[in-house]
Amino acid sequence: MKCVLPLLMLALAGCERRVAEREPAALPAEGPVNPRPGVTTYRCVDGQVIVAGYPDPSTAVVTYKDHAYTLTKEVSASGARYTGYGLQWWVKGAAATISALKPDESIASDPGLACSAETGGPRSHGAARPSTAVKS
């Protein structure tokens, strides 16, 4: 029995060292958390403001009526269309529409609320820059 206790203490000391070795490195103290947030602010025809972030090519995080909704990209004929939580967010260039999805709908029949990307801020995923083509 006396031999077991020292062995147990030695084993526990070895485990403690291994746990300490696996601790993650400290995060940098300065700099933005997400240096390329892909966030666009939209002003809607009724005066509401919607902020949409695009953390990856298949996701939009849309802040609408003081709530953030994580929506998933869906198939669309044009632009980028995202759905989830009974909402549809459809972005075509600088124009966007937020609509309510009925329970059995995959594409909203509700015409929704029209919005436009505010100028001067960053744009991404469907909030395209205006054309620079010169017309003759």
C-alpha positions as CSV (number, residue, x, y, z in Angstrom):
1,M,0.0,0.0,0.0
2,K,2.9,2.4,0.8
3,C,4.2,1.9,-2.7
4,V,0.9,2.8,-4.4
5,L,0.7,6.3,-2.9
6,P,4.0,7.6,-4.3
7,L,3.2,6.1,-7.7
8,L,-0.2,7.8,-7.7
9,M,1.3,11.2,-6.8
10,L,3.9,10.8,-9.5
11,A,1.2,10.0,-12.1
12,L,-0.8,13.0,-11.1
13,A,2.2,15.3,-11.3
14,G,2.8,14.0,-14.9
15,C,-0.8,14.8,-15.8
16,E,-0.6,18.3,-14.4
17,R,2.5,19.0,-16.7
18,R,0.7,17.7,-19.8
19,V,-2.3,19.9,-19.2
20,A,-0.1,22.9,-18.8
21,E,1.6,22.2,-22.0
22,R,-1.7,22.2,-24.0
23,E,-2.8,25.7,-22.9
24,P,-3.4,27.9,-25.9
25,A,-1.1,30.8,-26.6
26,A,-2.2,34.3,-25.5
27,L,-4.3,36.2,-28.1
28,P,-2.8,39.4,-29.5
29,A,-3.7,42.4,-27.3
30,E,-4.3,44.8,-30.2
31,G,-6.0,44.8,-33.6
32,P,-9.6,44.1,-34.7
33,V,-11.3,40.8,-33.8
34,N,-12.4,40.4,-37.4
35,P,-10.3,42.5,-39.7
36,R,-12.6,41.8,-42.7
37,P,-16.1,41.7,-41.3
38,G,-18.0,42.1,-44.6
39,V,-20.6,44.3,-42.9
40,T,-23.0,46.4,-44.9
41,T,-25.6,48.9,-43.5
42,Y,-28.9,49.1,-45.5
43,R,-31.4,51.9,-45.2
44,C,-35.0,50.8,-45.9
45,V,-37.8,52.8,-47.5
46,D,-39.7,53.0,-44.2
47,G,-36.6,54.4,-42.4
48,Q,-35.5,51.2,-40.7
49,V,-31.8,50.3,-40.8
50,I,-30.7,46.7,-41.4
51,V,-27.1,45.7,-40.8
52,A,-25.9,42.5,-42.6
53,G,-22.6,40.8,-42.0
54,Y,-21.3,37.9,-44.2
55,P,-18.9,35.8,-42.1
56,D,-18.5,33.2,-44.9
57,P,-19.8,32.7,-48.5
58,S,-22.9,30.7,-47.3
59,T,-24.0,32.8,-44.3
60,A,-25.5,36.2,-43.7
61,V,-26.1,37.6,-40.2
62,V,-28.9,40.1,-40.5
63,T,-29.7,42.5,-37.7
64,Y,-33.4,43.4,-38.2
65,K,-35.7,44.9,-35.6
66,D,-33.0,44.8,-33.0
67,H,-32.4,41.0,-33.4
68,A,-29.6,39.2,-35.2
69,Y,-30.6,36.3,-37.5
70,T,-28.1,33.9,-38.9
71,L,-29.4,33.0,-42.4
72,T,-28.2,30.4,-44.9
73,K,-27.6,31.0,-48.5
74,E,-30.1,29.5,-50.9
75,V,-30.3,29.1,-54.7
76,S,-31.4,32.2,-56.6
77,A,-31.6,33.3,-60.2
78,S,-29.8,36.5,-59.4
79,G,-28.1,38.1,-56.5
80,A,-27.6,36.3,-53.1
81,R,-30.7,35.0,-51.2
82,Y,-30.5,33.9,-47.6
83,T,-33.3,32.3,-45.5
84,G,-33.9,31.2,-41.9
85,Y,-36.2,32.0,-38.9
86,G,-39.1,32.7,-41.3
87,L,-37.2,35.4,-43.1
88,Q,-35.7,35.8,-46.6
89,W,-32.9,38.3,-47.2
90,W,-32.3,38.9,-50.9
91,V,-29.4,41.1,-52.0
92,K,-29.0,42.2,-55.6
93,G,-26.2,44.8,-56.1
94,A,-26.7,47.6,-53.6
95,A,-30.5,46.7,-53.3
96,A,-31.8,44.3,-50.7
97,T,-35.2,43.1,-49.6
98,I,-36.3,41.5,-46.4
99,S,-39.5,39.4,-46.6
100,A,-41.5,37.1,-44.4
101,L,-41.5,33.4,-45.4
102,K,-44.8,31.6,-44.9
103,P,-44.5,28.1,-43.3
104,D,-44.6,26.2,-46.6
105,E,-42.6,28.6,-48.8
106,S,-39.1,28.2,-50.0
107,I,-39.2,31.6,-51.8
108,A,-41.2,34.4,-50.1
109,S,-44.5,35.5,-51.8
110,D,-44.4,38.6,-49.6
111,P,-42.9,41.5,-51.6
112,G,-41.0,42.5,-48.4
113,L,-39.3,45.7,-47.4
114,A,-37.0,47.3,-49.9
115,C,-33.6,48.6,-48.7
116,S,-30.5,50.1,-50.2
117,A,-26.9,49.8,-49.1
118,E,-25.6,53.0,-47.6
119,T,-22.7,54.5,-49.5
120,G,-19.3,55.1,-48.1
121,G,-19.1,51.9,-46.0
122,P,-17.7,48.4,-46.8
123,R,-19.7,46.1,-49.0
124,S,-19.7,42.4,-49.5
125,H,-21.6,39.4,-50.9
126,G,-24.0,40.9,-53.2
127,A,-23.8,44.5,-52.2
128,A,-21.7,45.2,-55.3
129,R,-19.9,48.4,-56.1
130,P,-21.6,50.6,-58.6
131,S,-20.5,50.1,-62.2
132,T,-17.5,52.1,-63.3
133,A,-18.2,51.5,-67.0
134,V,-18.2,54.6,-69.2
135,K,-21.2,54.9,-71.5
136,S,-20.6,56.5,-74.9
